[in-house]
Amino acid sequence: MIAYCCDGCGKEMKKGDLRYTVRIDVRAAYDELEIGLSDLVRDYRAEMLALIERLRHKDPKEIEETVYKGFQFDLCPSCQQAYIRDPLRFHPEQGGEPDTEIDIDGFLRSLGIPPDENDDQRSR
């Protein structure tokens, strides 16, 4: 049997269950080129050699990600609603079914607050 897992909250979704796919493409932006006569007669060899030298010792994956990076996520209906409300600040715990209890300790751990400090943070 085919099963999917919500990339937001981890909920298992079976084949045929309602789910959503989010695709994100992060691409380098550029302005349109305006090519003039000086651009056509310029010698680009030195510029290209300098660029190659700067990139020679860099990780190819790092170089690739400066140009393009793609992501794809499967979301359950609850996480989909949370995502479309605020896609740049999406957190799975924002989705949650109305009857579902949110794991506050897990959320605080995800923020980097150690478990022994959780009680102090909640009482403030």
C-alpha positions as CSV (number, residue, x, y, z in Angstrom):
1,M,0.0,0.0,0.0
2,I,1.2,3.5,-0.9
3,A,1.4,5.9,2.1
4,Y,2.5,9.5,2.3
5,C,3.7,11.5,5.3
6,C,2.8,15.1,5.9
7,D,6.0,17.1,5.7
8,G,4.4,19.6,8.1
9,C,3.1,17.6,11.0
10,G,4.2,14.0,10.2
11,K,0.7,12.7,10.0
12,E,0.5,9.5,7.8
13,M,-1.8,9.9,4.8
14,K,-3.0,6.8,2.8
15,K,-3.3,6.7,-1.0
16,G,-6.6,8.4,-1.8
17,D,-6.6,10.7,1.2
18,L,-6.8,14.4,0.5
19,R,-3.3,15.9,0.4
20,Y,-1.6,18.9,-1.1
21,T,1.7,19.3,-2.8
22,V,3.8,22.4,-2.4
23,R,6.6,23.1,-4.8
24,I,9.0,25.9,-4.1
25,D,11.6,27.1,-6.7
26,V,14.2,29.5,-5.4
27,R,16.0,31.0,-8.4
28,A,18.6,33.8,-8.7
29,A,16.9,36.9,-9.9
30,Y,18.5,39.0,-12.7
31,D,17.8,42.2,-14.6
32,E,17.4,42.1,-18.3
33,L,20.7,42.6,-20.1
34,E,21.1,45.7,-22.2
35,I,23.9,44.9,-24.6
36,G,25.7,47.9,-26.2
37,L,28.6,48.2,-28.7
38,S,31.1,48.3,-25.9
39,D,29.9,45.0,-24.6
40,L,30.4,43.4,-28.0
41,V,34.0,44.5,-28.3
42,R,35.1,43.9,-24.7
43,D,37.5,41.1,-24.0
44,Y,35.9,38.8,-21.4
45,R,38.7,36.3,-21.1
46,A,40.3,37.9,-18.0
47,E,36.9,38.2,-16.3
48,M,36.1,34.6,-17.0
49,L,39.5,33.3,-15.8
50,A,39.1,35.3,-12.6
51,L,35.6,33.9,-12.1
52,I,36.9,30.3,-12.6
53,E,39.6,30.9,-10.1
54,R,37.2,32.2,-7.5
55,L,35.0,29.2,-7.9
56,R,37.7,26.6,-8.1
57,H,37.8,25.8,-4.4
58,K,34.1,26.1,-3.7
59,D,31.7,23.2,-3.2
60,P,29.8,22.5,-6.4
61,K,26.6,22.0,-4.5
62,E,27.0,25.5,-2.8
63,I,27.6,27.0,-6.3
64,E,24.5,25.3,-7.7
65,E,22.3,26.5,-4.8
66,T,23.3,30.1,-5.4
67,V,21.5,29.8,-8.8
68,Y,18.6,27.4,-8.1
69,K,17.2,25.2,-5.4
70,G,13.9,23.4,-5.5
71,F,11.7,21.9,-2.8
72,Q,8.6,19.7,-2.8
73,F,6.4,19.0,0.2
74,D,3.3,16.9,0.8
75,L,0.8,18.5,3.3
76,C,-2.3,17.2,5.0
77,P,-5.4,19.5,4.8
78,S,-4.7,21.1,8.2
79,C,-1.1,22.0,7.4
80,Q,-2.2,23.2,3.9
81,Q,-4.6,25.7,5.5
82,A,-1.8,26.9,7.9
83,Y,0.6,27.2,5.0
84,I,-1.6,29.3,2.8
85,R,-2.4,31.6,5.7
86,D,1.2,32.5,6.0
87,P,3.6,30.6,3.7
88,L,6.8,32.4,4.8
89,R,6.2,31.7,8.5
90,F,4.6,28.3,8.3
91,H,4.9,26.0,11.3
92,P,3.1,22.6,11.4
93,E,1.7,23.3,14.9
94,Q,-0.4,26.2,13.3
95,G,-2.4,23.6,11.4
96,G,-3.6,21.1,13.9
97,E,-7.2,19.8,13.8
98,P,-9.4,21.7,16.3
99,D,-9.7,18.6,18.5
100,T,-5.9,17.8,18.3
101,E,-3.8,18.8,21.3
102,I,-0.6,20.7,20.4
103,D,2.7,19.4,21.9
104,I,3.9,22.5,23.7
105,D,7.1,20.9,24.9
106,G,7.9,19.7,21.4
107,F,7.3,23.2,20.1
108,L,9.5,24.8,22.7
109,R,12.2,22.2,22.0
110,S,12.0,23.1,18.2
111,L,12.7,26.8,19.3
112,G,15.9,25.6,21.1
113,I,14.5,26.0,24.6
114,P,15.8,23.0,26.6
115,P,13.1,20.9,28.4
116,D,14.2,21.9,31.9
117,E,13.6,25.6,31.0
118,N,10.1,25.0,29.5
119,D,8.3,25.5,32.8
120,D,10.1,28.8,33.5
121,Q,9.3,30.0,29.9
122,R,5.6,29.1,30.1
123,S,5.1,30.9,33.4
124,R,6.2,34.2,32.1
